[in-house]
Amino acid sequence: MATTRPPTGRLPEYLTGLPSASHRIFPVATDLARRLVQTPSPSGDESRAAGLVMEAMRGFGYDEVWDDEAGNVIGLLRGSGDGPRVQFNTHLDHVSPGDHALWVRPPYDGVIDDGVLYGRGASDLKGSMAAQVALVPTLREAGLTPRGDVFVVAVVLEEVGGFGSRHLATTLPTDVAVVGEPSQNEVRRGHRGRIFVRVTFTGLSTHASAPERGRNPHFAVARFLLGVESLAMVSSDTFGGSSMSPTSIETDQVSGNVTPGSVSISLDWRNVPGEDEAAVLAKVQDAANQAIAEVDGITAQVSVAVRPVTTYTGMTDVMPSTLAFETAADDPVVLTARDALTAAFGRPVPVGTWTFATDGGHLHNLGVRTIGFGPGEERFAHTIHDQIALSQVEEAILGNAVLALALTSPAGETWV
């Protein structure tokens, strides 16, 4: 894909009505973002938020609006020609707010203060969702139609492995995806994956007063942790390299006077593209083998933990690891998006990568050319300070509308 691009920093004449159109739509989008924050939608319980998005899409004059068997919401704006089919992707679910008392502003109140929307999901991902949903009425207001079909989707279960996007990629084929995760309205072209490794050390439980009668796996775990601390990680010019963090630890005992029979430790492994599960497991197994070689009577089992999920519609699955992906820096989709946004915003738009994982890995690995663009800052996601600047939401409405035109234009043609 390669489109004819307007001069850097300037929209072509026929698109000059877009900024004012997006400004007129902005108040309605703000209301939608606020109502979404006020609508709790934890993973597996997104039905009310899904209904809210569908209602908004119908009110905005989408050509078609429906939900699929997984509970994903899909809105269609039909294109005028034969350009690429583009998917704008955000997710309905959010992580738990935790203890509400720790929040300065209640997580579901949707407080707007000094131009900032606060609450669980504001940055991840309801502010961006509103900005994507609003791209269609913005184009309608400006009298513009993309060349290819545009799908605005709000998917389920992103926070627990990405079932919604993975399902959608197999049932609603698109050529390009714009994932709306927080990027401060810059372009993103990839991220590391996440492999959740579980290592279980098994020995022999006994009364803590007579430790010599048992085989305490804690001592193997201690050696293992010291070993993995210095493991060599795969380097990457784009992502810096893979990383590993020990997280939770569990034993088969709750009594303080009993040594455990087994101890399991979890490793959060962030892998770079090209580093697969087999390579990670082999490296961890080697470290585990070295640890148990120093402690008699202990065995070690290494596996990738999978996560069972159930949608609010009743579909079930077991989610694999989150996939890493990298769209090349010189890919025409990346260059077109960068130049389109630069023209829309009148400033240079950087291209980078995310530090966290998204549904983009599933989409990319199922053949969808994937980039990221969305309002919000990474540092606020999954925190008690969850928030999004509404000025970024307004800018993202314009950016999404321009991307819809640019990315659906056939190769070699100017935006239509």
HUBEL-V557746 format. One record per helix or strand. SS is the DSSP state (H for helix, E for strand). FROM is the first residue (numbers start at 1). TO is the last residue. Records with the same first field share a line. If there is no record, write none. Layout:
SS: FROM-TO, FROM-TO
This chain:
E: 4-4, 42-42, 64-67, 73-77, 86-91, 94-94, 112-113, 116-118, 150-155, 176-179, 187-188, 190-191, 193-202, 204-204, 206-207, 215-215, 235-236, 240-241, 243-251, 258-259, 262-271, 299-304, 307-310, 316-319, 322-322, 325-326, 351-352, 369-372, 387-389, 414-414
H: 13-15, 18-37, 47-59, 100-102, 122-142, 158-160, 163-171, 208-213, 218-228, 277-292, 332-345, 360-365, 378-380, 390-407
